[in-house]
Amino acid sequence: MNLIGLDAAGLARFFEKQGEKPFRARQLLRWIHQQGETDFARMSDLAKALRDKLASSARIEAPVIVGDTAAEDGTRKWLLKVDDANAVEAVFIPETHRGTLCISSQAGCVLDCAFCSTGKQGFNRNLSAAEIIGQLWLANRLLEGERPVSNVVMMGMGEPLLNLDNVIPALRLMLDDNAYGLSRRRVTVSTSGVIPGMDRLRDECPVALAVSLHAPNDALRDQLVPVNRKYPLRDLIAACNRYLDKAPRDFVTFEYVMLDGVNDDVEDARRLARLLRGVKAKVNLIPFNDWEGSTFQRPPLPRILAFQSVLLDADITTTVRWSKGEDIGAACGQLREPVPA
């Protein structure tokens, strides 16, 4: 069994089956996630007999790095082989006062959003909890400084809320003081609007929530984000308000990729302001990042700023988020799934 993906409860069950005390889970969490240790023989506060037993019955294994690319702005992208047919990408974004790791939850994506490179690759499979948390484990080992990742965003490849059986244990490891000790405010899950998953996340492991919105009405969103046909905006906004009952932040972040001539004029902004009226919201406007084969373009800056101005005038906190790592295909919407050699 690969122990890297087991949260505290999962490790306690593992040790119980081994005839060991549940407190061993806390010890092992610290060795794996705080010390980055993979060799049971070096876990000095475990009895030798237990270390030998673990060596014969378990392993600690993260995805294999098959690509490591750095951008001019300091962004770093890793290509991680998860099996013989699939690889995923994780991105580290350094900033002055924080380091953010963007994590993938699936190999490919089933949702096929019109402007997203990942969706055009199709869907292969869910990542395991070990493959998800392994991205954070690797980043902390590879980056300089003590525990350099201060924030995690599940905005990489895939729709996290379609893989909650594996995402939730990974989130619990991120939050566990014996593992990574991140606050719920510093862990963000992004969704395209999978409402049953939003409700489950709210009940089982509420963290900061980001919703990929991208359109101010159902007609346009049906085209850009096909899952809207199943979970339309009225229901989505209601789910966001439910989520806020237990959310660690007092707002939901709405991501809005700006597409030239598609969703970017001032009337679209007015519609968006009306849609979000009464919702505790922050809007991130994301100028489109180009990728090979796309038919979309980034709007001119004056149109982006005019759109932002309408939302600000409506008292909606709104920022223009210029993605980093565009020169290495690491920006929002650019992640791809090359088949590893």
N, C-alpha and C positions, 0 to 999 in steps of 0.2 A: 504494500500500500504506500502511495505517495503522501507523506504527512504534511507537505507544505500547504496543501489546500484545506486542511481541517481546522475549523475554528475551535474555541475552547471546549464547547460541548462535544464536538466531534472527536477531539483528542481524548477527552475524558471517557467517552464510550470505547474508544480504541484501547485505552489502558485497562479499562474494566474487563474487556474480553481477554486481555493478556494476564489477568489476575493481579494487576497492579493498582495502587491507590490513585484516585482521580487527580490529586494534587500534582502528580507528575506532568499533567497537561500544562500547568503554568511554567514549569521548568523548561519543558520542550519548546513552548512558544517563544520564550526568551532566547533560547539557543538558536532557533531557526530564524526568527524574524528580527531580533535585535542584534544578535551576534553574526547572523548570516552563515551559521555553521551547517555543514552538510555531513560531517563525519561524526557518527555516534561515538566513536572511540575518544574524541576530544571533549565530550560533554562531561566535565570532571565532577559535577555534583550528582551524577547518576551512578548507582552501583555498577560495578563491572559486569555482573551477571545480567543486569538490565540492558546495558549497552550491547552486550553480545546478542541478547535476544532481539533487540531492535535491529541490529545489523543483519540478522537472518530473516526478519519478517517485514521490514519497512525500508523506505528510501526517502530522501529529500531531494527533489529534482524540479528545476525550473525549466521553462522553454529554452531552446538552444538558439543563441544569437548567430544569425547568418549574414547580417548586414548592420553596419554602424555608420551613420552619416551625420555630419555636423553642418549646420547652415552658417551663413555669414553673421547672423544676429545671435548666434550662440545656441539656437535650438538644436536638439539632438534627436535623431530618429533611429530606432532599432527595428530591424526585421527579425522576427522571432519564429523559428520553425516549431510548430506544435505537433506535427506528424509528417509522414512521408509525402502527403499530398497538400498540406495546408501550412501557410505562414500568416502571421498577423503583424501589425505595426503598433508600436508604442512611441510616444513623443514626449520629451522633456522640454519644458519651456522655462528658461531662467528669467527671473525678473529681479528688480532691486531688493525687494523685501520678501520674496517668496520664490519657491521653485515648484512648478506645477507639472504633474505627470498625467498625460492623457492616455487612458487605458482602453484596450479593446475587449469586447465581451463575446464576440462571435467571429468565426471565420467567414467573411462576407456578410451580407445583410439581405434579408428577405423583403424589406419594405420598398425598395426601388424608388426612392425619392428622386425627382427628375434632375436635380442639380448636383447630386452626390456621386462621386466616382466609385465609392465602395458599393453602393447599391447596384451599379451597373455590372459588377463582377458576379452577381448572383449570391446565393447562400449555400454554404457547405455544411456547417455544423456549429453547435454551441461550443464555447470553450468551457472546460472544467474549472472548478474553483481554483485548482492548483495552477492552471494556465493563466487565470486572471490575476491572482495575487502574486504569481511568479513574475509578472511584469514589474510590480513595485519592488519585490525582493531583488530583482536584478538591478534596477535603477539605483537603489541605495548602495549596492555593492560597486557599481561602475562609476558613479559620480563622486567627485571630490567633495570633501567636507563631511561632517558628522550628520547622518540622516538628512541629506540635502532636499528630499521631497517633503515640502510642507503642505501641499494641496494635491488632491487627486480629483480628476474629472473623468467620469466614464462617458467620454465623448468620442472614443475611437471607433474602430470598426464594429458594426453590429448595433442592434437594439437591445439594450440591457434588460428591459422589462419583459422581453420574450425569453429570458434565460435566468429567471430569478432563483431557481433552485441552486444555481452555482454562484450567481452574483451576491446573494445575501450572505452566505458564509464568507465570501471574500470581503464584503463590506464590514462584517463583524470583526474580522482580523485587522482591518485598517483602523477600527475604532478601539480595539482592545489595548489597554495599557501595558499588557504583557507582550504585545506585538508591536504595532506601529504608533499607537496612542494618538491618532489624529482626532480632532474634534469633529462632531457632526457637521458643523458649519464649514469645515474645510474639505469635506468629501461631497462631491456633486454627482448625481446621476442625471443623465440627459435622456429624454424620451421623445419620440415623435408623436406621442399621444395614445399609448396603449393603456386605456383606462383601468381594466382589471389589475394590471401590474402596478399602476399608481396607487390604487387602493391597498394592494397587498404590501407594497413597500412602506406605505404610511403606517400600517398596522404592525409590521414585523421589524423594520429597521429604518426609521425615517432619517434621511440625510437631506442636504440641500437638493432642490429639484430645479432642473432646467427643462423647458419644453421647447422643442423645435417647431416653431409656429409657421413662419415664412409666408403667410397670406392672411388677409384680414376678413375673408369670407369663405364660405364653403365651396362655392363654385371654383374659385381659383385654387384653393387648398386641395380639392379633389384631384386636380391636375398635378400639382407639385408634390404633394404628400399623400399618396393613395390610401394610406390607412385612415385618412379622414372620412372616406366613404363608409367605414364601419363605425368610427368614433367621431362624429361631427363636432363642430366647434362649441355648440351650446352645451353638449355633454362634457366636452373637454374642459371648458371653463368651470363647470360645476365640480368636476373632479379636482381641479386645481384648488378651488376654495375648500374642499374637503381636506385636501392634503395639508393646507396651512394650519389646520387644527393641531397637528402634531409636528410640524416642520421646525427644524432648528433655527431657521431664519423666518422673519415675518413677511417675506415676499417670495414669489416664484419668479425665476428668471425666464424670460421668453427670448429665444434666439430667432433672429429674422435675417436670413440671407438675402441681400439686396441684389436683384436681377434686373439688368437694364431693360426698360420698356415692358416689364412683366408685373412687378409688384412694388414699384418705387416712386410713383407720383404722389403729389400731396393729397389727392383724394383717397388713395390707398392708406396714407397716414391717418387721415380723418376717420376712415372706417376702423382702422386698428385702435385708435383712441376710443371710439365708441364701444368696440368689442371688450376692451380692457377696463371700461368704466366700472368702478366698484371692486376691482381686483387689486390686491396688494401686489404690484408688479414692478419688475425692472426689465427693460428691453435692451438687449444687445443687438445693435445693427451690425451685420457682418457683410462687408462688401465681398461679392462673389470672388472666389479664388479659382482661376482657370485650371482645367485639366484636359488632357488629350482626348479628343472626341466630343467634348462638350459643345453645345450650341448656344450657351448663355454667355453673357458678358457682364462686366462690372459697370455700374452706372457712373456717370461723371460725378466728381466730388460735390459740385453745387447742388445736385439733386439729392445726394445723400444727406447733406446738411439741411436742406429745406425739409426733408422728411423728418429728420431729428427735431427740427424746430417746432413742427406741428405737435409732436408728442410732448416735448418739454412744455409747450404752452398749455397742454392739457394736464400738466402736473404729473406726468409719468416720467420717472427716472429713466433716462435713455443715454446710452453711450455708443459710440462707434468703435467697434472692436476690430482693429487691424490685425489680422492673423500673422503670426510669426512662422518662419520656416517654409515660406512659399517656394523659395529657390530649390528646396530639396523634396518638394511634394509632401510636406508635413503639415500644411495649413488645413484649416477647417474645410471638409468636403473633398480633400485630395487623397486620403489614404486608400491604398489599393491592396490587392491580395495576390502578389505574384506567387507562382508555384515554386517551392524551393527545389533546388537541385538534389 
